[in-house]
Amino acid sequence: MAKSSPAFLTQPSSALPPKITSIRTLAESPGLTTIPASHTFPQNPHDQVVSDIEEPVPVIDYSLLVSTNPDQRSKIIHELGKACQEWGFFKVINHGVPERLMNSMIDVCKEFFDLPEEEKNKYEGKHVLDPIRCGTSFNTSVEKFFSWRDFLKIFVHPIFHSPTKPVHFSENLLEYSKAVREVARRLVEGISESLGLEANYIHKALNMEKGVQISILNYYPACTQPELAMGLPSHSDHGLLTLLIENGVSGLQVQHKGKWVSLNTISNCFLVNTADHLEILSNGKYKSVVHRAVVNNRETRISIAMAHGPSLDSVVCPAPELLEDNGNHEAAAYRGMKYVQFLESQQSNKLQGKSILDTIRI
């Protein structure tokens, strides 16, 4: 007797498939040639994607940022501010995080998504602030079109959490999160100075000692119709900075001057984007960058993002010092909101550009 095909392979494309709990399971279904209508994203005819751009993507040499040479440090702080203002995105090289640690994190990430579904389902979170949450798409309870993505989100600071499997996952994650947090801290200090503030201004104002650090592990399987699917739709991040690494497969695109720029993956390099709360604190001088993840039909992309934000109870608003410049008062462009409220609002809705940030614009 012939083995029957899964329901979502045989039903009309207009019908909704049964609940899909894993994109990996869907992608590996025998005979899958057409993705479900629920995973087909509407195409925007105005989207333009460019691979080669006239101006190079900013590159920040971290070793110069921590240099004792004042001239070198002053120059790189200026470049950092320019990258935040003009791109909202930059690459960080010479950051000091061991390459073997970065590679180990990619390896254990793959091992996690290789676990049996019942093991991963133990971490099926019910609330956006659950310390460990595994799922698919972004927020299936409110989305009309689902992303071609499985994820694992883990709060690693101020309290460290981790799944118990696979072996060595927890120790790798702990070491990696500490190392990346230090890089983020020094970047935030440089950004603070680039705004004309004291180096530790943002750290103190937003209580970064208890700041939220979230590890987001993303698994984007190869897709039989990548032109119809989306790994993650366009959005900006909550928090201050997100530092991301990949498994050698590109898929990140950032919006720059109205066009989507495809970014090539580089080994031993962090891809860093500015986030909503840096835009708020700088009163709009530095913009959070809108970005998205695309998929391909050849190989699985794995990315690990580390999001860094204020403490949950911090009220984030434009820095008063930036509203007073030589006696000239600049109006605040955003109203203050507790970080926890912003985070819950963004994570409980569907991803859509800067939709949550727009709600607090004045």
Contacts in CASP RR format, 6 or more apart in sequence:
PFRMAT RR
TARGET T0000
AUTHOR 0000-0000-0000
METHOD contacts of the structure
MODEL  1
MAKSSPAFLTQPSSALPPKITSIRTLAESPGLTTIPASHTFPQNPHDQVV
SDIEEPVPVIDYSLLVSTNPDQRSKIIHELGKACQEWGFFKVINHGVPER
LMNSMIDVCKEFFDLPEEEKNKYEGKHVLDPIRCGTSFNTSVEKFFSWRD
FLKIFVHPIFHSPTKPVHFSENLLEYSKAVREVARRLVEGISESLGLEAN
YIHKALNMEKGVQISILNYYPACTQPELAMGLPSHSDHGLLTLLIENGVS
GLQVQHKGKWVSLNTISNCFLVNTADHLEILSNGKYKSVVHRAVVNNRET
RISIAMAHGPSLDSVVCPAPELLEDNGNHEAAAYRGMKYVQFLESQQSNK
LQGKSILDTIRI
4 10 0 8 1.000
5 29 0 8 1.000
5 30 0 8 1.000
5 31 0 8 1.000
6 29 0 8 1.000
7 17 0 8 1.000
7 18 0 8 1.000
8 17 0 8 1.000
8 18 0 8 1.000
8 20 0 8 1.000
8 26 0 8 1.000
8 29 0 8 1.000
8 36 0 8 1.000
9 29 0 8 1.000
9 31 0 8 1.000
9 32 0 8 1.000
9 34 0 8 1.000
11 17 0 8 1.000
13 34 0 8 1.000
13 36 0 8 1.000
13 37 0 8 1.000
14 37 0 8 1.000
15 37 0 8 1.000
16 36 0 8 1.000
16 37 0 8 1.000
16 38 0 8 1.000
17 36 0 8 1.000
17 38 0 8 1.000
20 26 0 8 1.000
20 36 0 8 1.000
20 38 0 8 1.000
20 39 0 8 1.000
20 136 0 8 1.000
20 146 0 8 1.000
21 117 0 8 1.000
21 121 0 8 1.000
21 135 0 8 1.000
21 136 0 8 1.000
22 117 0 8 1.000
22 120 0 8 1.000
22 135 0 8 1.000
22 136 0 8 1.000
22 150 0 8 1.000
23 136 0 8 1.000
23 137 0 8 1.000
23 147 0 8 1.000
23 148 0 8 1.000
23 149 0 8 1.000
23 150 0 8 1.000
23 219 0 8 1.000
23 220 0 8 1.000
23 221 0 8 1.000
24 113 0 8 1.000
24 150 0 8 1.000
24 219 0 8 1.000
24 221 0 8 1.000
25 117 0 8 1.000
26 32 0 8 1.000
26 35 0 8 1.000
26 36 0 8 1.000
26 39 0 8 1.000
27 148 0 8 1.000
27 221 0 8 1.000
27 222 0 8 1.000
27 223 0 8 1.000
27 224 0 8 1.000
28 221 0 8 1.000
32 224 0 8 1.000
33 224 0 8 1.000
34 224 0 8 1.000
34 225 0 8 1.000
35 148 0 8 1.000
35 223 0 8 1.000
35 224 0 8 1.000
35 225 0 8 1.000
35 228 0 8 1.000
35 229 0 8 1.000
38 145 0 8 1.000
38 146 0 8 1.000
39 145 0 8 1.000
39 146 0 8 1.000
39 147 0 8 1.000
39 148 0 8 1.000
39 228 0 8 1.000
39 229 0 8 1.000
40 145 0 8 1.000
40 225 0 8 1.000
40 228 0 8 1.000
40 229 0 8 1.000
41 145 0 8 1.000
41 228 0 8 1.000
41 229 0 8 1.000
41 230 0 8 1.000
41 233 0 8 1.000
42 145 0 8 1.000
43 228 0 8 1.000
47 260 0 8 1.000
48 258 0 8 1.000
48 259 0 8 1.000
48 260 0 8 1.000
49 253 0 8 1.000
49 259 0 8 1.000
49 260 0 8 1.000
49 261 0 8 1.000
49 262 0 8 1.000
50 259 0 8 1.000
50 260 0 8 1.000
50 261 0 8 1.000
50 262 0 8 1.000
51 261 0 8 1.000
51 262 0 8 1.000
53 256 0 8 1.000
53 261 0 8 1.000
57 87 0 8 1.000
57 89 0 8 1.000
57 90 0 8 1.000
57 91 0 8 1.000
57 261 0 8 1.000
57 263 0 8 1.000
58 79 0 8 1.000
58 82 0 8 1.000
58 83 0 8 1.000
58 86 0 8 1.000
58 87 0 8 1.000
58 89 0 8 1.000
58 90 0 8 1.000
58 91 0 8 1.000
59 90 0 8 1.000
59 91 0 8 1.000
59 92 0 8 1.000
59 93 0 8 1.000
60 76 0 8 1.000
60 79 0 8 1.000
60 80 0 8 1.000
60 83 0 8 1.000
60 90 0 8 1.000
60 91 0 8 1.000
60 92 0 8 1.000
60 93 0 8 1.000
60 187 0 8 1.000
60 272 0 8 1.000
61 76 0 8 1.000
61 93 0 8 1.000
61 94 0 8 1.000
62 92 0 8 1.000
62 93 0 8 1.000
62 94 0 8 1.000
62 95 0 8 1.000
62 96 0 8 1.000
62 183 0 8 1.000
62 186 0 8 1.000
62 187 0 8 1.000
63 94 0 8 1.000
63 96 0 8 1.000
64 72 0 8 1.000
64 73 0 8 1.000
64 75 0 8 1.000
64 76 0 8 1.000
64 94 0 8 1.000
65 73 0 8 1.000
65 76 0 8 1.000
65 77 0 8 1.000
65 80 0 8 1.000
65 186 0 8 1.000
65 187 0 8 1.000
65 190 0 8 1.000
66 73 0 8 1.000
66 186 0 8 1.000
67 73 0 8 1.000
67 76 0 8 1.000
77 190 0 8 1.000
77 193 0 8 1.000
77 194 0 8 1.000
78 194 0 8 1.000
80 90 0 8 1.000
80 187 0 8 1.000
80 190 0 8 1.000
80 191 0 8 1.000
80 194 0 8 1.000
81 191 0 8 1.000
81 194 0 8 1.000
81 195 0 8 1.000
81 286 0 8 1.000
83 89 0 8 1.000
83 90 0 8 1.000
84 90 0 8 1.000
84 191 0 8 1.000
84 194 0 8 1.000
84 274 0 8 1.000
84 278 0 8 1.000
84 282 0 8 1.000
84 286 0 8 1.000
85 285 0 8 1.000
85 286 0 8 1.000
85 287 0 8 1.000
87 254 0 8 1.000
87 256 0 8 1.000
87 289 0 8 1.000
88 254 0 8 1.000
88 273 0 8 1.000
88 274 0 8 1.000
88 286 0 8 1.000
88 287 0 8 1.000
88 288 0 8 1.000
88 289 0 8 1.000
89 254 0 8 1.000
89 256 0 8 1.000
89 271 0 8 1.000
89 272 0 8 1.000
89 273 0 8 1.000
89 274 0 8 1.000
89 289 0 8 1.000
89 291 0 8 1.000
90 272 0 8 1.000
91 266 0 8 1.000
91 269 0 8 1.000
91 270 0 8 1.000
91 271 0 8 1.000
91 272 0 8 1.000
92 183 0 8 1.000
92 187 0 8 1.000
92 243 0 8 1.000
92 269 0 8 1.000
92 270 0 8 1.000
92 272 0 8 1.000
93 268 0 8 1.000
93 269 0 8 1.000
95 183 0 8 1.000
95 270 0 8 1.000
96 179 0 8 1.000
96 183 0 8 1.000
97 176 0 8 1.000
97 179 0 8 1.000
97 180 0 8 1.000
97 183 0 8 1.000
97 270 0 8 1.000
98 179 0 8 1.000
99 267 0 8 1.000
99 268 0 8 1.000
101 172 0 8 1.000
101 175 0 8 1.000
101 176 0 8 1.000
101 179 0 8 1.000
102 176 0 8 1.000
102 245 0 8 1.000
102 268 0 8 1.000
104 168 0 8 1.000
104 172 0 8 1.000
104 176 0 8 1.000
105 172 0 8 1.000
105 173 0 8 1.000
105 176 0 8 1.000
105 245 0 8 1.000
105 304 0 8 1.000
106 245 0 8 1.000
106 246 0 8 1.000
106 247 0 8 1.000
106 302 0 8 1.000
106 304 0 8 1.000
108 166 0 8 1.000
108 168 0 8 1.000
108 169 0 8 1.000
108 172 0 8 1.000
108 173 0 8 1.000
109 152 0 8 1.000
109 217 0 8 1.000
109 219 0 8 1.000
109 302 0 8 1.000
109 304 0 8 1.000
110 247 0 8 1.000
110 302 0 8 1.000
111 166 0 8 1.000
111 169 0 8 1.000
112 120 0 8 1.000
112 152 0 8 1.000
112 163 0 8 1.000
112 165 0 8 1.000
112 166 0 8 1.000
112 169 0 8 1.000
112 217 0 8 1.000
113 120 0 8 1.000
113 150 0 8 1.000
113 152 0 8 1.000
113 217 0 8 1.000
113 219 0 8 1.000
113 302 0 8 1.000
114 166 0 8 1.000
115 165 0 8 1.000
115 166 0 8 1.000
119 165 0 8 1.000
120 134 0 8 1.000
120 135 0 8 1.000
120 152 0 8 1.000
121 134 0 8 1.000
123 132 0 8 1.000
123 133 0 8 1.000
123 134 0 8 1.000
123 152 0 8 1.000
123 163 0 8 1.000
124 133 0 8 1.000
124 134 0 8 1.000
124 135 0 8 1.000
125 132 0 8 1.000
125 133 0 8 1.000
125 134 0 8 1.000
125 135 0 8 1.000
128 343 0 8 1.000
128 344 0 8 1.000
128 347 0 8 1.000
128 348 0 8 1.000
129 155 0 8 1.000
129 340 0 8 1.000
129 343 0 8 1.000
129 344 0 8 1.000
131 154 0 8 1.000
131 155 0 8 1.000
131 159 0 8 1.000
131 161 0 8 1.000
132 152 0 8 1.000
132 153 0 8 1.000
132 154 0 8 1.000
132 155 0 8 1.000
132 161 0 8 1.000
132 162 0 8 1.000
132 163 0 8 1.000
133 152 0 8 1.000
133 153 0 8 1.000
133 154 0 8 1.000
134 150 0 8 1.000
134 151 0 8 1.000
134 152 0 8 1.000
134 153 0 8 1.000
135 150 0 8 1.000
135 151 0 8 1.000
135 152 0 8 1.000
136 146 0 8 1.000
136 147 0 8 1.000
136 149 0 8 1.000
136 150 0 8 1.000
136 151 0 8 1.000
137 143 0 8 1.000
137 146 0 8 1.000
137 147 0 8 1.000
137 149 0 8 1.000
138 147 0 8 1.000
138 149 0 8 1.000
138 151 0 8 1.000
138 232 0 8 1.000
138 233 0 8 1.000
138 350 0 8 1.000
138 351 0 8 1.000
139 347 0 8 1.000
139 348 0 8 1.000
139 349 0 8 1.000
139 350 0 8 1.000
139 351 0 8 1.000
140 146 0 8 1.000
142 348 0 8 1.000
142 349 0 8 1.000
142 350 0 8 1.000
143 350 0 8 1.000
144 350 0 8 1.000
145 230 0 8 1.000
147 229 0 8 1.000
147 230 0 8 1.000
147 231 0 8 1.000
147 232 0 8 1.000
147 233 0 8 1.000
147 293 0 8 1.000
148 220 0 8 1.000
148 221 0 8 1.000
148 223 0 8 1.000
148 229 0 8 1.000
148 230 0 8 1.000
148 231 0 8 1.000
148 295 0 8 1.000
149 218 0 8 1.000
149 219 0 8 1.000
149 220 0 8 1.000
149 231 0 8 1.000
149 232 0 8 1.000
149 293 0 8 1.000
150 218 0 8 1.000
150 219 0 8 1.000
150 221 0 8 1.000
151 216 0 8 1.000
151 217 0 8 1.000
151 218 0 8 1.000
151 219 0 8 1.000
152 163 0 8 1.000
152 215 0 8 1.000
152 216 0 8 1.000
152 217 0 8 1.000
153 214 0 8 1.000
153 215 0 8 1.000
153 216 0 8 1.000
153 217 0 8 1.000
154 161 0 8 1.000
154 162 0 8 1.000
154 163 0 8 1.000
154 173 0 8 1.000
154 214 0 8 1.000
154 215 0 8 1.000
154 217 0 8 1.000
155 161 0 8 1.000
155 212 0 8 1.000
155 213 0 8 1.000
155 214 0 8 1.000
156 162 0 8 1.000
156 173 0 8 1.000
156 174 0 8 1.000
156 177 0 8 1.000
156 213 0 8 1.000
156 214 0 8 1.000
156 215 0 8 1.000
157 177 0 8 1.000
157 181 0 8 1.000
157 211 0 8 1.000
157 212 0 8 1.000
157 213 0 8 1.000
158 209 0 8 1.000
158 210 0 8 1.000
158 211 0 8 1.000
158 212 0 8 1.000
158 311 0 8 1.000
160 174 0 8 1.000
160 177 0 8 1.000
162 169 0 8 1.000
162 170 0 8 1.000
162 173 0 8 1.000
162 174 0 8 1.000
163 169 0 8 1.000
163 170 0 8 1.000
164 170 0 8 1.000
173 215 0 8 1.000
177 213 0 8 1.000
177 215 0 8 1.000
177 306 0 8 1.000
180 213 0 8 1.000
180 243 0 8 1.000
180 270 0 8 1.000
180 306 0 8 1.000
181 213 0 8 1.000
181 306 0 8 1.000
181 308 0 8 1.000
183 243 0 8 1.000
183 270 0 8 1.000
184 213 0 8 1.000
184 240 0 8 1.000
184 241 0 8 1.000
184 243 0 8 1.000
184 306 0 8 1.000
184 308 0 8 1.000
185 203 0 8 1.000
185 208 0 8 1.000
187 241 0 8 1.000
187 272 0 8 1.000
188 202 0 8 1.000
188 203 0 8 1.000
188 208 0 8 1.000
188 240 0 8 1.000
188 241 0 8 1.000
188 308 0 8 1.000
189 199 0 8 1.000
189 200 0 8 1.000
189 202 0 8 1.000
189 203 0 8 1.000
190 199 0 8 1.000
191 202 0 8 1.000
191 241 0 8 1.000
191 278 0 8 1.000
191 286 0 8 1.000
192 198 0 8 1.000
192 199 0 8 1.000
192 200 0 8 1.000
192 201 0 8 1.000
192 202 0 8 1.000
192 203 0 8 1.000
193 199 0 8 1.000
195 282 0 8 1.000
195 285 0 8 1.000
195 286 0 8 1.000
195 319 0 8 1.000
195 322 0 8 1.000
197 319 0 8 1.000
197 321 0 8 1.000
197 322 0 8 1.000
201 319 0 8 1.000
201 321 0 8 1.000
202 208 0 8 1.000
202 240 0 8 1.000
202 281 0 8 1.000
203 209 0 8 1.000
205 281 0 8 1.000
205 314 0 8 1.000
205 319 0 8 1.000
206 240 0 8 1.000
206 277 0 8 1.000
206 281 0 8 1.000
206 309 0 8 1.000
206 310 0 8 1.000
206 311 0 8 1.000
206 314 0 8 1.000
206 316 0 8 1.000
206 339 0 8 1.000
207 310 0 8 1.000
207 311 0 8 1.000
207 313 0 8 1.000
207 314 0 8 1.000
208 309 0 8 1.000
208 310 0 8 1.000
208 311 0 8 1.000
209 311 0 8 1.000
210 311 0 8 1.000
210 312 0 8 1.000
211 308 0 8 1.000
211 309 0 8 1.000
211 310 0 8 1.000
211 311 0 8 1.000
211 312 0 8 1.000
211 314 0 8 1.000
212 239 0 8 1.000
212 307 0 8 1.000
212 308 0 8 1.000
212 309 0 8 1.000
212 310 0 8 1.000
212 311 0 8 1.000
212 312 0 8 1.000
212 339 0 8 1.000
212 343 0 8 1.000
213 306 0 8 1.000
213 307 0 8 1.000
213 308 0 8 1.000
213 309 0 8 1.000
214 306 0 8 1.000
214 307 0 8 1.000
215 304 0 8 1.000
215 305 0 8 1.000
215 306 0 8 1.000
216 304 0 8 1.000
216 305 0 8 1.000
216 306 0 8 1.000
216 307 0 8 1.000
217 302 0 8 1.000
217 303 0 8 1.000
217 304 0 8 1.000
218 232 0 8 1.000
218 293 0 8 1.000
218 301 0 8 1.000
218 302 0 8 1.000
218 303 0 8 1.000
218 304 0 8 1.000
218 305 0 8 1.000
219 300 0 8 1.000
219 302 0 8 1.000
220 231 0 8 1.000
220 251 0 8 1.000
220 293 0 8 1.000
220 295 0 8 1.000
220 300 0 8 1.000
220 301 0 8 1.000
220 302 0 8 1.000
220 303 0 8 1.000
221 295 0 8 1.000
221 300 0 8 1.000
222 295 0 8 1.000
222 296 0 8 1.000
222 297 0 8 1.000
222 298 0 8 1.000
222 299 0 8 1.000
222 300 0 8 1.000
223 229 0 8 1.000
223 295 0 8 1.000
223 296 0 8 1.000
223 297 0 8 1.000
224 297 0 8 1.000
225 297 0 8 1.000
226 294 0 8 1.000
226 295 0 8 1.000
226 296 0 8 1.000
226 297 0 8 1.000
229 295 0 8 1.000
230 292 0 8 1.000
230 293 0 8 1.000
230 294 0 8 1.000
230 295 0 8 1.000
231 292 0 8 1.000
231 293 0 8 1.000
231 294 0 8 1.000
231 295 0 8 1.000
232 292 0 8 1.000
232 293 0 8 1.000
232 351 0 8 1.000
233 292 0 8 1.000
233 351 0 8 1.000
233 352 0 8 1.000
233 353 0 8 1.000
234 255 0 8 1.000
234 290 0 8 1.000
234 291 0 8 1.000
234 292 0 8 1.000
234 351 0 8 1.000
234 352 0 8 1.000
234 353 0 8 1.000
235 290 0 8 1.000
235 291 0 8 1.000
235 292 0 8 1.000
235 351 0 8 1.000
235 352 0 8 1.000
235 353 0 8 1.000
235 354 0 8 1.000
236 275 0 8 1.000
236 276 0 8 1.000
236 288 0 8 1.000
236 289 0 8 1.000
236 290 0 8 1.000
236 291 0 8 1.000
236 353 0 8 1.000
236 354 0 8 1.000
236 357 0 8 1.000
237 273 0 8 1.000
237 275 0 8 1.000
237 276 0 8 1.000
237 288 0 8 1.000
237 307 0 8 1.000
238 275 0 8 1.000
238 276 0 8 1.000
238 277 0 8 1.000
238 307 0 8 1.000
238 309 0 8 1.000
238 339 0 8 1.000
238 342 0 8 1.000
238 343 0 8 1.000
238 346 0 8 1.000
238 347 0 8 1.000
238 356 0 8 1.000
239 275 0 8 1.000
239 276 0 8 1.000
239 277 0 8 1.000
239 278 0 8 1.000
239 307 0 8 1.000
239 308 0 8 1.000
239 309 0 8 1.000
239 310 0 8 1.000
239 339 0 8 1.000
239 343 0 8 1.000
240 274 0 8 1.000
240 275 0 8 1.000
240 277 0 8 1.000
240 278 0 8 1.000
240 281 0 8 1.000
240 308 0 8 1.000
240 309 0 8 1.000
240 310 0 8 1.000
241 272 0 8 1.000
241 273 0 8 1.000
241 274 0 8 1.000
241 275 0 8 1.000
241 278 0 8 1.000
241 307 0 8 1.000
241 308 0 8 1.000
241 309 0 8 1.000
242 272 0 8 1.000
242 273 0 8 1.000
242 275 0 8 1.000
242 305 0 8 1.000
242 306 0 8 1.000
242 307 0 8 1.000
242 308 0 8 1.000
243 270 0 8 1.000
243 271 0 8 1.000
243 272 0 8 1.000
243 305 0 8 1.000
243 306 0 8 1.000
243 308 0 8 1.000
244 252 0 8 1.000
244 270 0 8 1.000
244 271 0 8 1.000
244 272 0 8 1.000
244 273 0 8 1.000
244 303 0 8 1.000
244 304 0 8 1.000
244 305 0 8 1.000
244 306 0 8 1.000
245 269 0 8 1.000
245 270 0 8 1.000
245 271 0 8 1.000
245 303 0 8 1.000
245 304 0 8 1.000
246 252 0 8 1.000
246 265 0 8 1.000
246 271 0 8 1.000
246 301 0 8 1.000
246 302 0 8 1.000
246 303 0 8 1.000
246 304 0 8 1.000
247 300 0 8 1.000
247 301 0 8 1.000
247 302 0 8 1.000
247 303 0 8 1.000
248 265 0 8 1.000
248 267 0 8 1.000
248 301 0 8 1.000
249 265 0 8 1.000
249 296 0 8 1.000
249 299 0 8 1.000
249 300 0 8 1.000
249 301 0 8 1.000
249 302 0 8 1.000
250 262 0 8 1.000
250 263 0 8 1.000
250 264 0 8 1.000
250 265 0 8 1.000
250 301 0 8 1.000
251 262 0 8 1.000
251 263 0 8 1.000
251 265 0 8 1.000
251 293 0 8 1.000
251 294 0 8 1.000
251 295 0 8 1.000
251 296 0 8 1.000
251 301 0 8 1.000
252 262 0 8 1.000
252 263 0 8 1.000
252 271 0 8 1.000
252 291 0 8 1.000
252 292 0 8 1.000
252 293 0 8 1.000
252 303 0 8 1.000
253 260 0 8 1.000
253 261 0 8 1.000
253 262 0 8 1.000
253 263 0 8 1.000
253 291 0 8 1.000
253 292 0 8 1.000
253 293 0 8 1.000
253 294 0 8 1.000
254 260 0 8 1.000
254 261 0 8 1.000
254 263 0 8 1.000
254 273 0 8 1.000
254 289 0 8 1.000
254 290 0 8 1.000
254 291 0 8 1.000
255 261 0 8 1.000
255 289 0 8 1.000
255 290 0 8 1.000
255 291 0 8 1.000
256 289 0 8 1.000
260 292 0 8 1.000
262 294 0 8 1.000
263 271 0 8 1.000
273 288 0 8 1.000
273 289 0 8 1.000
273 291 0 8 1.000
274 286 0 8 1.000
274 287 0 8 1.000
274 288 0 8 1.000
274 289 0 8 1.000
275 288 0 8 1.000
275 307 0 8 1.000
275 309 0 8 1.000
276 288 0 8 1.000
276 342 0 8 1.000
276 354 0 8 1.000
276 356 0 8 1.000
276 357 0 8 1.000
277 309 0 8 1.000
277 310 0 8 1.000
277 316 0 8 1.000
277 339 0 8 1.000
277 342 0 8 1.000
278 286 0 8 1.000
278 288 0 8 1.000
279 286 0 8 1.000
279 287 0 8 1.000
279 288 0 8 1.000
279 334 0 8 1.000
279 357 0 8 1.000
280 316 0 8 1.000
280 317 0 8 1.000
280 318 0 8 1.000
280 334 0 8 1.000
280 336 0 8 1.000
280 357 0 8 1.000
280 360 0 8 1.000
281 316 0 8 1.000
281 317 0 8 1.000
281 318 0 8 1.000
281 319 0 8 1.000
282 318 0 8 1.000
282 319 0 8 1.000
282 322 0 8 1.000
283 318 0 8 1.000
283 319 0 8 1.000
283 322 0 8 1.000
283 323 0 8 1.000
283 330 0 8 1.000
283 332 0 8 1.000
283 333 0 8 1.000
283 334 0 8 1.000
284 318 0 8 1.000
284 333 0 8 1.000
284 334 0 8 1.000
285 322 0 8 1.000
288 354 0 8 1.000
288 357 0 8 1.000
290 353 0 8 1.000
290 354 0 8 1.000
293 301 0 8 1.000
293 303 0 8 1.000
295 301 0 8 1.000
309 339 0 8 1.000
310 316 0 8 1.000
310 339 0 8 1.000
311 339 0 8 1.000
312 338 0 8 1.000
312 339 0 8 1.000
312 340 0 8 1.000
312 343 0 8 1.000
313 338 0 8 1.000
313 339 0 8 1.000
313 340 0 8 1.000
314 338 0 8 1.000
314 339 0 8 1.000
315 336 0 8 1.000
315 337 0 8 1.000
315 338 0 8 1.000
315 339 0 8 1.000
316 336 0 8 1.000
316 337 0 8 1.000
316 338 0 8 1.000
316 339 0 8 1.000
316 342 0 8 1.000
317 332 0 8 1.000
317 334 0 8 1.000
317 335 0 8 1.000
317 336 0 8 1.000
317 337 0 8 1.000
318 332 0 8 1.000
318 333 0 8 1.000
318 334 0 8 1.000
322 330 0 8 1.000
323 329 0 8 1.000
323 330 0 8 1.000
323 331 0 8 1.000
323 332 0 8 1.000
324 330 0 8 1.000
331 362 0 8 1.000
332 362 0 8 1.000
333 361 0 8 1.000
333 362 0 8 1.000
334 357 0 8 1.000
334 360 0 8 1.000
334 361 0 8 1.000
334 362 0 8 1.000
335 360 0 8 1.000
335 362 0 8 1.000
336 360 0 8 1.000
337 360 0 8 1.000
342 356 0 8 1.000
342 360 0 8 1.000
345 356 0 8 1.000
345 359 0 8 1.000
346 356 0 8 1.000
349 355 0 8 1.000
349 356 0 8 1.000
END
